[in-house]
Amino acid sequence: MKNIVNLCRKNNKVIIALAFIMLLSTINTIEGILFSEFGFGFYLLTVEFISLIITIFFIHFIMCMVDEGKCATMKKD
């Protein structure tokens, strides 16, 4: 059990990224169902807006994950 907890702590960023991808996939599936049932309308726009917000958060999360640990110190001359 301790090994599983340590593995989750080491791969925390990857697990969160996978959760974001699963959430986006689920929302896009709901969006497709709404589009096929009701056509283009308020429900579809609402789900699309939620999908856009999650995508922006996901891109920000990925960019922070890539840039992590790449700090530089600049010298003043």
GROMACS elastic network, one bead per residue, 0.5 to 0.9 nm:
[ bonds ]
;  ai    aj funct       b0    kb
    1     4     6  0.52157   500
    1     5     6  0.64620   500
    1     6     6  0.87952   500
    2     5     6  0.51715   500
    2     6     6  0.62565   500
    2     7     6  0.85870   500
    3     6     6  0.51251   500
    3     7     6  0.60562   500
    3     8     6  0.86058   500
    4     7     6  0.50058   500
    4     8     6  0.61709   500
    4     9     6  0.86346   500
    5     8     6  0.51281   500
    5     9     6  0.62372   500
    5    10     6  0.87225   500
    6     9     6  0.50613   500
    6    10     6  0.62061   500
    6    11     6  0.86380   500
    7    10     6  0.51985   500
    7    11     6  0.61951   500
    7    12     6  0.83311   500
    8    11     6  0.52001   500
    8    12     6  0.55865   500
    8    15     6  0.76954   500
    9    12     6  0.51363   500
    9    13     6  0.86568   500
   10    13     6  0.81013   500
   10    14     6  0.89798   500
   11    14     6  0.53550   500
   11    15     6  0.62514   500
   11    16     6  0.87509   500
   12    15     6  0.51999   500
   12    16     6  0.62607   500
   12    17     6  0.86520   500
   13    16     6  0.51852   500
   13    17     6  0.61533   500
   13    18     6  0.86726   500
   13    61     6  0.87244   500
   13    62     6  0.87169   500
   13    65     6  0.72973   500
   14    17     6  0.50026   500
   14    18     6  0.61856   500
   14    19     6  0.85962   500
   15    18     6  0.51389   500
   15    19     6  0.62268   500
   15    20     6  0.87438   500
   16    20     6  0.62689   500
   16    21     6  0.87213   500
   17    20     6  0.51038   500
   17    21     6  0.63470   500
   17    22     6  0.87363   500
   17    58     6  0.72903   500
   17    61     6  0.79276   500
   17    62     6  0.75539   500
   18    21     6  0.50338   500
   18    22     6  0.61717   500
   18    23     6  0.85512   500
   19    22     6  0.51001   500
   19    23     6  0.61039   500
   19    24     6  0.86124   500
   20    23     6  0.50724   500
   20    24     6  0.61690   500
   20    25     6  0.85814   500
   20    54     6  0.75572   500
   20    55     6  0.82565   500
   20    57     6  0.89252   500
   20    58     6  0.65162   500
   21    24     6  0.51333   500
   21    25     6  0.61326   500
   21    26     6  0.86298   500
   21    55     6  0.89511   500
   21    58     6  0.83214   500
   22    25     6  0.50502   500
   22    26     6  0.61855   500
   22    27     6  0.86463   500
   23    26     6  0.51415   500
   23    27     6  0.61965   500
   23    28     6  0.86029   500
   23    51     6  0.88847   500
   23    54     6  0.83759   500
   24    27     6  0.50959   500
   24    28     6  0.60669   500
   24    29     6  0.85446   500
   24    51     6  0.64208   500
   24    54     6  0.71831   500
   24    55     6  0.74869   500
   25    28     6  0.51621   500
   25    29     6  0.62108   500
   25    30     6  0.87321   500
   26    29     6  0.51012   500
   26    30     6  0.63188   500
   26    31     6  0.85789   500
   27    30     6  0.50635   500
   27    31     6  0.60639   500
   27    32     6  0.86517   500
   27    47     6  0.70189   500
   27    48     6  0.83382   500
   27    50     6  0.81912   500
   27    51     6  0.65565   500
   28    32     6  0.61916   500
   28    33     6  0.86643   500
   28    47     6  0.81081   500
   28    48     6  0.80663   500
   28    51     6  0.74076   500
   29    32     6  0.51139   500
   29    33     6  0.63402   500
   29    34     6  0.86973   500
   30    33     6  0.50777   500
   30    34     6  0.61712   500
   30    35     6  0.85489   500
   30    44     6  0.89814   500
   30    47     6  0.78786   500
   31    34     6  0.51217   500
   31    35     6  0.60927   500
   31    36     6  0.86263   500
   31    43     6  0.83540   500
   31    44     6  0.60379   500
   31    45     6  0.88989   500
   31    47     6  0.61277   500
   31    48     6  0.71059   500
   32    35     6  0.50511   500
   32    36     6  0.61577   500
   32    37     6  0.85583   500
   32    44     6  0.84844   500
   33    36     6  0.52175   500
   33    37     6  0.60827   500
   33    38     6  0.84216   500
   34    37     6  0.51597   500
   34    38     6  0.56899   500
   34    39     6  0.69193   500
   34    40     6  0.82996   500
   34    41     6  0.89084   500
   34    43     6  0.70111   500
   34    44     6  0.61965   500
   34    47     6  0.89025   500
   35    38     6  0.56242   500
   35    40     6  0.59570   500
   35    41     6  0.81052   500
   35    43     6  0.85178   500
   35    44     6  0.63432   500
   36    39     6  0.58469   500
   36    40     6  0.87106   500
   38    41     6  0.71959   500
   38    43     6  0.83381   500
   38    44     6  0.85075   500
   39    44     6  0.79027   500
   40    43     6  0.79638   500
   40    44     6  0.61440   500
   40    45     6  0.77788   500
   41    44     6  0.55003   500
   41    45     6  0.63831   500
   41    46     6  0.87784   500
   42    45     6  0.51519   500
   42    46     6  0.61413   500
   42    47     6  0.87140   500
   43    46     6  0.51437   500
   43    47     6  0.62843   500
   43    48     6  0.85284   500
   44    47     6  0.52389   500
   44    48     6  0.60093   500
   44    49     6  0.85393   500
   45    49     6  0.60608   500
   45    50     6  0.86423   500
   46    49     6  0.51401   500
   46    50     6  0.63395   500
   46    51     6  0.86521   500
   47    50     6  0.50836   500
   47    51     6  0.61326   500
   47    52     6  0.86102   500
   48    52     6  0.61595   500
   48    53     6  0.87437   500
   49    52     6  0.50211   500
   49    53     6  0.63243   500
   49    54     6  0.87212   500
   50    53     6  0.51979   500
   50    54     6  0.62761   500
   50    55     6  0.85786   500
   51    54     6  0.51906   500
   51    55     6  0.60790   500
   51    56     6  0.86656   500
   52    55     6  0.50400   500
   52    56     6  0.62131   500
   52    57     6  0.86907   500
   53    56     6  0.51731   500
   53    57     6  0.62989   500
   53    58     6  0.85745   500
   54    57     6  0.51115   500
   54    58     6  0.60316   500
   54    59     6  0.86332   500
   55    59     6  0.61256   500
   55    60     6  0.85441   500
   56    59     6  0.51919   500
   56    60     6  0.61874   500
   56    61     6  0.85486   500
   57    60     6  0.50943   500
   57    61     6  0.60622   500
   57    62     6  0.86395   500
   58    62     6  0.61473   500
   58    63     6  0.85826   500
   59    62     6  0.51177   500
   59    63     6  0.61201   500
   59    64     6  0.85813   500
   60    63     6  0.51594   500
   60    64     6  0.61748   500
   60    65     6  0.85377   500
   61    64     6  0.51987   500
   61    65     6  0.61250   500
   61    66     6  0.87245   500
   62    66     6  0.61903   500
   62    67     6  0.86472   500
   63    66     6  0.51360   500
   63    67     6  0.61594   500
   63    68     6  0.85056   500
   64    67     6  0.51735   500
   64    68     6  0.59437   500
   65    68     6  0.53237   500
   65    69     6  0.89098   500
   66    69     6  0.84610   500
   66    70     6  0.85786   500
   67    70     6  0.56714   500
   67    71     6  0.82395   500
   68    71     6  0.78267   500
